């Protein structure tokens, strides 16, 4: 852990969301509305799942948007629930989201 983290006893999480192109802004806004300080968005191209889900008759677009959100551990569940809903991740092929603990960090200040 960094000295800042040790001093503040702050535990941080990284929420990563991979969603269909065009949904990134909606997901980022939902995260901010749920308490995130901000989000980083960028474009990517997916492969693999599209071919498998295509066999089920679902049209999966390979272009994706990735949203990265660094937040405090105590609000990560609320933010995670908000981004899952905004990204419609209960629908197969719409996206994936996961939380990763951050062990050390630089460049983030309270």
N, C-alpha and C positions, 0 to 999 in steps of 0.2 A: 504494500500500500504506500501511497505517497505520504509525505509529511502532512500536507493539507488534509488528506482523508483521515489520517490518524488523529489529527487535532480536532476536526469537526465530527468525527465518528459518523461520517456520511457514507452510506452505501449507495452506489449508483448502479443502474441497469441500462442496457442498450436494448431498445425495442426495434426490431427489424421487420419491415413489412415489404412484401413483394406482391404487387397488385397489377391488374390489367391496366394498360396504358389509358390515361384519361381519368383515372380514379385517384391519382396521387395527391392532388390538391385537396380533394374532399377528405382523404385520410389524414393529411397533415393538419387541416383545420380542425378535425375532430380531436386530434391529439392535443392541440393547443387549447381548445375549448375544455378539455378534460384536465388541464393543468400543466402540460408540457411547456417548457420555456421556448421551444422552437423545434424545427425539424429540418433535416437535409434530404432533398429529393434529387434523384438522378435516374437516367434512363438506362435500360439494359435489354438484352434479348435472351429469352429462355429457350430451352430445348429439352427434349425427353418426355416430359409429362404431356405435352401437346399431342405427341404421336399416340400415346396410350389412351388418353381421354378421347381422342378423335375417333377411336374405334367404337366408343359408346354413343357416337352421334353428337358430341358436344364440340362446338367450334372454339378452340383455344387460340387466342392471338399470341404470337411469340414475343411481341414487344411488351415490355414490362416497365413499371416504375418502382424504384426502390426508395423507401422512406426510412431514414435512421433517426431515432429519437433517444437522446440521453436524458434520463430523469432519475429522481430520487426513488429509492426502493419502495418507500411508503406510499407513493402514488402510482407506481408502475402498473398495478392491477387495474385501476380505474382507466388509465390511458390505454392499456392493452384491450380492455373491453370496448372502449370507444372506437379504436381503430379497426377491430374485428367487425364491428357493426357497420362502420362507414365503408369498409372495403367489401362488404357482403361476403365475408369469408365462410359463411355457412353454406354457400353454393359451391359445388365442386368446380374446380378449375378457376375460381375467381382470385385466389391468392393464398398467401401463407404469411403468418406472423409468428415471431418467437421472441423470447426475452433471454438475454445473455447477461450474467453478472459482469461488471467491470471491476477488474482487480486493481488497476492503477490508471491514472489519467493525468494528462498535462494540458494546460491551456483552458481549463474551465474554472471560472472563479465565481464565488457567491456574490 
